[in-house]
Structure formats: structure tokens, C-alpha cells
Amino acid sequence: MPRTAPLAIDEEVAEALHEGRPVVALESSVIPHGLPYPANLALAHDIDSAVRASGAVPARVGVLGGRILVGMTKEHLERFAADPEMPKVSTRDLGIALAGGGAGATTVSSSLVAADLAGIRVFSVAGIGGVHRDAPLTFDISADLVQFTRSRTAVVCAGAKSMLHPQWTVEWLETAGVPVIGYRCDDFPAYFSVSSGVRNPHRLDDLGQIASAALAHWDTGTETSVLVTHPITAADGIPSEDVEAALADATALAARDGITGPAITPYLLKAIARATEGRTAAANRSVLLSTTALAGEFAVRLAEETARREAAAV
């Protein structure tokens, strides 16, 4: 018999799931590896508040003491925020982190594993991983994309991180059968920027319609995620040409310094921040809050549509 997954589900989250109320899963790597303490802790609380204000329950995922936390207490958030050396835990690392018994901050992919195990159908992140621009040489493709082929979860995001190749990322998702739906937007967003210049394969302007589409997608037996994209607000975004210019310079420096693998993304993000005179920090906060608020609204609509379908089946 398969062993039970080592989940430690917060009481509030467990109660909401049992009652069919909306829940939004969140990653935890953004806490120790984002803003410095205590600004990162304040932002984590603000993100949770944005989910609650939309009518849903936040369920931040992390690893601690050989268990996968699904929903964090204030004490958990404090511990994660105060430790900038806390290791990131991707799907590749999850078993090792659990067996080690220490603490780990989950990325998108490992957080989706936990959400799926717990039965949470909505996950929020500002920017997903994707296909890197040097992928033809390095084969560098984020584990996020692979996990989207395994998790029946709606992922609400502002597109892929700005240093990635948007066209290749969207093409990869199409090949994998992952629907990409733009909520009130024609273009696939670019995290810090409103548009990547690549079109979303689909556009729907009503969250109820997207909820129906997601459930219909899973009704077919398909095991993939559904990607719901919505951009940063124009007033808070950074023009794509500014990001591209900064990225070109940063990529050249990374090649010179031999920066590769997992180190490349934080390296490029820091370089872009310097080149844009810190505008990325404000943009990052804006897009994190707007995306989680939208995810909360979508979780409410998905819960309503699920309840309606169940009532109709009785």
C-alpha cells in the first residue's frame, strides 16, 4: 500500500477544504529569498491579507521537520523570513528535504505537489518559471513547466519571469497540453511588464467562464494545470524595452562570470534591479499583491461553480 503523504495541513485550511470553501496555495521561496528581513515578512502578511480580502483562505507551503506545511502560522512565517540561507526546495529536492528533517522554502513546482496532495485547486505566483533564453545550449527549462503536466491545479500568474523566453515558454506549454488563458488580456504578460509581445492562446473576460473551462478541462481526465494569466497594472509595470536592455547587459555579465544553472535567475533579477534603479522592487510587490488578490477571486468562483455542479448532479 502507498504511504500517506507527510502533510501538515493548517487547521483553518483543513476546515475550509472540508467545507468546500475557496483556498489559494502559495509558494514560500519568495519569503527568505526575496526582500530583506523584515520587509519580506511584512510582504508575506500583506499577500495573505490580499487572499483573505478576496474571500479565500491562504495556504502557504513549506517544508519543516520532515513534513510539508500547507498553511503557515505567524511563527512559521517569522522563521522563514528571518533565515536568508534557507534552502530552496524544488520537486527534485522534496524527498531529500523531507528525509533531512530541516526547513526548506518551496518553489512553484514543489508547492504544486503539496497543493495537489491536499486537494487545493488554485495556486498563485507572480511569475512562473519557463524556458531560458540559452536553452538550445544549456537545456535549461524550469521544473515548473514539467509540474504543470502533473498537477490538476489552476495557476494564476502574471506570465513568466522576465529573463525567460516567452515564445518558447508558451510553445512548451502548448506541446504539453497546458491551457493558457488570458484574463482580460490578449498578450502573455512578462512579470514586470504588461506584455511579453506574445499572444495568449485564449482570452476570457469572466472568472466564472474560466472556472467552467478549468473544470471541463479536468473532466476529460487530463492531468495538467490550467494557466490563468493577468498582467501587472500599467502604472506599476516597467516598460519591456527597459527590461530587455538591462537583461542583455546582465546576460553578458553572467556569461563572463560563468554564472549558470540555479544561480542564473537570482543573478539576472539582481542585475535588472540595479539597471532599473530599484524599480523592480516596487513592481514585484505590486504584481505579487494583484496576482494573489485575483487568485482569491478566482478560487471563490471555482468553489461556486464546483458547488453548482455538485448540486445539479444530485
DRENDRENBA-546516 format. One record per residue (C-alpha): x, z, y; residue in one letter; residue number from 1. Coordinates in nm, 3 decimals, m for minus. Example, Ala and Ser with C-alpha at 12.3 -4.5 7.8 and 13.67 -1.06 7.14 Angstrom:
px  pz  py  aa  i
1.230  0.780  m0.450  A  1
1.367  0.714  m0.106  S  2
END
This chain:
px  pz  py  aa  i
0.000  0.000  0.000  M  1
0.126  m0.075  0.353  P  2
0.231  0.226  0.556  R  3
0.033  0.326  0.863  T  4
0.199  0.216  1.186  A  5
0.364  0.511  1.368  P  6
0.132  0.507  1.669  L  7
0.080  0.800  1.905  A  8
m0.233  0.698  2.093  I  9
m0.317  0.900  2.401  D  10
m0.647  1.087  2.373  E  11
m0.804  0.910  2.671  E  12
m0.703  0.569  2.535  V  13
m0.826  0.652  2.184  A  14
m1.162  0.767  2.319  E  15
m1.204  0.453  2.529  A  16
m1.121  0.229  2.231  L  17
m1.363  0.419  2.008  H  18
m1.642  0.375  2.263  E  19
m1.563  0.009  2.327  G  20
m1.463  0.070  2.689  R  21
m1.204  m0.153  2.863  P  22
m0.836  m0.073  2.814  V  23
m0.530  m0.252  2.955  V  24
m0.193  m0.228  2.779  A  25
0.122  m0.222  2.993  L  26
0.494  m0.250  2.920  E  27
0.737  0.029  3.008  S  28
1.070  m0.152  3.059  S  29
0.978  m0.208  3.424  V  30
0.997  0.169  3.484  I  31
1.363  0.257  3.409  P  32
1.492  m0.096  3.476  H  33
1.302  m0.178  3.794  G  34
1.316  0.014  4.119  L  35
1.545  0.319  4.153  P  36
1.403  0.666  4.097  Y  37
1.168  0.798  4.236  P  38
1.027  0.472  4.375  A  39
0.983  0.344  4.019  N  40
0.776  0.648  3.928  L  41
0.553  0.605  4.233  A  42
0.501  0.238  4.146  L  43
0.411  0.324  3.786  A  44
0.144  0.565  3.913  H  45
0.016  0.301  4.156  D  46
m0.009  0.046  3.874  I  47
m0.208  0.290  3.661  D  48
m0.433  0.359  3.959  S  49
m0.492  m0.016  4.008  A  50
m0.612  m0.045  3.649  V  51
m0.843  0.255  3.688  R  52
m0.984  0.127  4.017  A  53
m1.090  m0.188  3.832  S  54
m1.285  0.017  3.579  G  55
m1.038  0.019  3.287  A  56
m0.804  0.269  3.122  V  57
m0.427  0.209  3.142  P  58
m0.230  0.228  2.816  A  59
0.142  0.206  2.886  R  60
0.352  0.152  2.576  V  61
0.688  0.309  2.496  G  62
0.896  0.449  2.210  V  63
0.967  0.820  2.178  L  64
1.056  1.044  1.888  G  65
1.002  0.785  1.616  G  66
0.655  0.696  1.741  R  67
0.508  0.417  1.953  I  68
0.334  0.571  2.252  L  69
0.014  0.394  2.350  V  70
m0.079  0.560  2.677  G  71
0.169  0.779  2.865  M  72
0.126  1.121  3.023  T  73
0.275  1.211  3.361  K  74
0.557  1.382  3.174  E  75
0.631  1.065  2.979  H  76
0.638  0.858  3.298  L  77
0.873  1.106  3.462  E  78
1.113  1.093  3.168  R  79
1.118  0.713  3.156  F  80
1.155  0.678  3.533  A  81
1.445  0.924  3.554  A  82
1.659  0.750  3.290  D  83
1.804  0.416  3.409  P  84
2.012  0.396  3.089  E  85
1.708  0.399  2.861  M  86
1.743  0.104  2.621  P  87
1.504  m0.187  2.633  K  88
1.316  m0.238  2.308  V  89
1.202  m0.586  2.211  S  90
1.035  m0.682  1.883  T  91
1.380  m0.733  1.735  R  92
1.473  m0.374  1.819  D  93
1.147  m0.194  1.746  L  94
1.218  m0.078  1.391  G  95
1.570  0.034  1.480  I  96
1.444  0.230  1.782  A  97
1.172  0.400  1.577  L  98
1.412  0.492  1.299  A  99
1.660  0.627  1.553  G  100
1.406  0.871  1.690  G  101
1.509  0.832  2.054  G  102
1.338  0.691  2.360  A  103
1.300  0.322  2.436  G  104
1.131  0.116  2.706  A  105
0.924  m0.161  2.555  T  106
0.931  m0.521  2.676  T  107
0.638  m0.762  2.675  V  108
0.684  m0.862  2.312  S  109
0.710  m0.513  2.164  S  110
0.429  m0.385  2.387  S  111
0.208  m0.661  2.248  L  112
0.289  m0.546  1.895  V  113
0.164  m0.199  1.986  A  114
m0.145  m0.330  2.165  A  115
m0.240  m0.537  1.864  D  116
m0.191  m0.245  1.627  L  117
m0.401  m0.019  1.848  A  118
m0.679  m0.277  1.891  G  119
m0.624  m0.334  2.264  I  120
m0.726  m0.686  2.362  R  121
m0.590  m0.708  2.720  V  122
m0.228  m0.679  2.831  F  123
m0.094  m0.707  3.185  S  124
0.250  m0.807  3.308  V  125
0.362  m0.965  3.634  A  126
0.589  m1.230  3.480  G  127
0.625  m1.334  3.118  I  128
0.947  m1.447  2.955  G  129
0.984  m1.813  2.868  G  130
1.225  m2.096  2.809  V  131
1.551  m2.055  3.001  H  132
1.688  m2.343  3.203  R  133
2.000  m2.363  2.988  D  134
1.801  m2.358  2.663  A  135
1.925  m2.702  2.548  P  136
2.273  m2.548  2.530  L  137
2.201  m2.182  2.451  T  138
1.865  m2.193  2.266  F  139
1.767  m1.904  2.494  D  140
1.390  m1.863  2.454  I  141
1.218  m1.532  2.520  S  142
1.074  m1.332  2.232  A  143
0.758  m1.306  2.444  D  144
0.665  m1.663  2.355  L  145
0.705  m1.605  1.983  V  146
0.498  m1.287  2.001  Q  147
0.218  m1.479  2.172  F  148
0.179  m1.665  1.841  T  149
0.119  m1.335  1.658  R  150
m0.099  m1.119  1.886  S  151
m0.471  m1.168  1.943  R  152
m0.443  m1.037  2.297  T  153
m0.532  m1.176  2.638  A  154
m0.218  m1.166  2.852  V  155
m0.290  m1.153  3.226  V  156
0.013  m1.256  3.431  C  157
0.146  m1.437  3.738  A  158
0.318  m1.701  3.529  G  159
0.677  m1.691  3.404  A  160
0.971  m1.524  3.574  K  161
1.118  m1.738  3.847  S  162
1.455  m1.808  3.682  M  163
1.290  m1.976  3.381  L  164
1.197  m2.341  3.330  H  165
0.821  m2.359  3.396  P  166
0.760  m2.704  3.246  Q  167
0.942  m2.623  2.922  W  168
0.764  m2.288  2.901  T  169
0.420  m2.447  2.935  V  170
0.517  m2.715  2.683  E  171
0.634  m2.449  2.436  W  172
0.302  m2.266  2.473  L  173
0.111  m2.588  2.410  E  174
0.308  m2.658  2.093  T  175
0.240  m2.303  1.972  A  176
m0.134  m2.336  2.037  G  177
m0.145  m2.067  2.308  V  178
m0.420  m2.145  2.564  P  179
m0.308  m2.117  2.927  V  180
m0.599  m2.065  3.167  I  181
m0.556  m2.053  3.542  G  182
m0.798  m1.810  3.705  Y  183
m0.897  m1.978  4.031  R  184
m0.567  m2.165  4.041  C  185
m0.465  m2.517  3.943  D  186
m0.091  m2.454  3.917  D  187
0.104  m2.236  3.677  F  188
0.234  m1.954  3.902  P  189
0.602  m1.870  3.939  A  190
0.602  m1.490  3.964  Y  191
0.748  m1.451  4.315  F  192
0.596  m1.784  4.425  S  193
0.237  m1.906  4.426  V  194
0.316  m2.228  4.237  S  195
0.580  m2.350  3.995  S  196
0.479  m2.710  4.058  G  197
0.344  m2.734  3.702  V  198
m0.028  m2.761  3.636  R  199
m0.218  m2.508  3.428  N  200
m0.367  m2.684  3.123  P  201
m0.706  m2.527  3.204  H  202
m0.875  m2.371  3.505  R  203
m1.178  m2.138  3.504  L  204
m1.310  m1.957  3.811  D  205
m1.519  m1.688  3.642  D  206
m1.375  m1.399  3.441  L  207
m1.684  m1.392  3.221  G  208
m1.620  m1.754  3.122  Q  209
m1.258  m1.670  3.041  I  210
m1.373  m1.375  2.828  A  211
m1.610  m1.604  2.638  S  212
m1.333  m1.861  2.591  A  213
m1.092  m1.597  2.459  A  214
m1.343  m1.462  2.208  L  215
m1.433  m1.814  2.097  A  216
m1.062  m1.888  2.053  H  217
m1.023  m1.589  1.822  W  218
m1.350  m1.670  1.641  D  219
m1.175  m1.976  1.497  T  220
m0.933  m1.749  1.313  G  221
m0.648  m1.837  1.547  T  222
m0.399  m1.552  1.579  E  223
m0.245  m1.649  1.914  T  224
m0.273  m1.481  2.250  S  225
m0.467  m1.627  2.543  V  226
m0.267  m1.651  2.866  L  227
m0.461  m1.588  3.188  V  228
m0.259  m1.679  3.498  T  229
m0.320  m1.589  3.860  H  230
m0.060  m1.610  4.140  P  231
0.080  m1.362  4.385  I  232
m0.107  m1.362  4.716  T  233
0.030  m1.629  4.950  A  234
0.111  m1.374  5.223  A  235
0.335  m1.175  4.985  D  236
0.490  m1.465  4.798  G  237
0.833  m1.620  4.855  I  238
0.849  m1.998  4.912  P  239
0.957  m2.169  4.592  S  240
1.231  m2.361  4.774  E  241
1.392  m2.032  4.882  D  242
1.385  m1.902  4.525  V  243
1.525  m2.229  4.388  E  244
1.813  m2.229  4.636  A  245
1.900  m1.870  4.553  A  246
1.869  m1.940  4.182  L  247
2.104  m2.239  4.195  A  248
2.376  m2.029  4.357  D  249
2.317  m1.736  4.121  A  250
2.328  m1.958  3.812  T  251
2.664  m2.098  3.917  A  252
2.799  m1.746  3.967  L  253
2.664  m1.636  3.629  A  254
2.840  m1.927  3.458  A  255
3.163  m1.841  3.639  R  256
3.138  m1.475  3.536  D  257
3.041  m1.552  3.176  G  258
2.701  m1.381  3.202  I  259
2.485  m1.480  2.905  T  260
2.215  m1.351  2.668  G  261
2.002  m1.049  2.764  P  262
2.222  m0.982  3.069  A  263
2.133  m1.309  3.239  I  264
1.779  m1.224  3.354  T  265
1.862  m0.899  3.541  P  266
2.175  m1.066  3.681  Y  267
1.976  m1.356  3.825  L  268
1.699  m1.131  3.957  L  269
1.951  m0.916  4.146  K  270
2.119  m1.226  4.286  A  271
1.786  m1.369  4.404  I  272
1.704  m1.034  4.566  A  273
2.030  m1.039  4.760  R  274
1.987  m1.401  4.865  A  275
1.633  m1.345  4.988  T  276
1.736  m1.028  5.176  E  277
1.529  m0.799  4.959  G  278
1.201  m0.987  4.989  R  279
1.171  m0.989  4.611  T  280
1.119  m0.610  4.602  A  281
0.806  m0.635  4.816  A  282
0.690  m0.943  4.626  A  283
0.746  m0.769  4.294  N  284
0.537  m0.470  4.399  R  285
0.259  m0.695  4.527  S  286
0.237  m0.906  4.215  V  287
0.253  m0.607  3.981  L  288
m0.040  m0.441  4.155  L  289
m0.252  m0.756  4.192  S  290
m0.197  m0.859  3.831  T  291
m0.285  m0.519  3.687  T  292
m0.596  m0.496  3.905  A  293
m0.707  m0.838  3.777  L  294
m0.630  m0.735  3.419  A  295
m0.855  m0.432  3.464  G  296
m1.137  m0.650  3.594  E  297
m1.091  m0.891  3.304  F  298
m1.087  m0.606  3.050  A  299
m1.424  m0.494  3.187  V  300
m1.569  m0.844  3.146  R  301
m1.421  m0.882  2.797  L  302
m1.571  m0.549  2.691  A  303
m1.908  m0.653  2.831  E  304
m1.900  m0.988  2.653  E  305
m1.794  m0.824  2.327  T  306
m2.080  m0.573  2.352  A  307
m2.328  m0.851  2.431  R  308
m2.220  m1.050  2.127  R  309
m2.240  m0.746  1.902  E  310
m2.590  m0.664  2.027  A  311
m2.703  m1.020  1.971  A  312
m2.575  m1.009  1.614  A  313
m2.787  m0.703  1.522  V  314
END
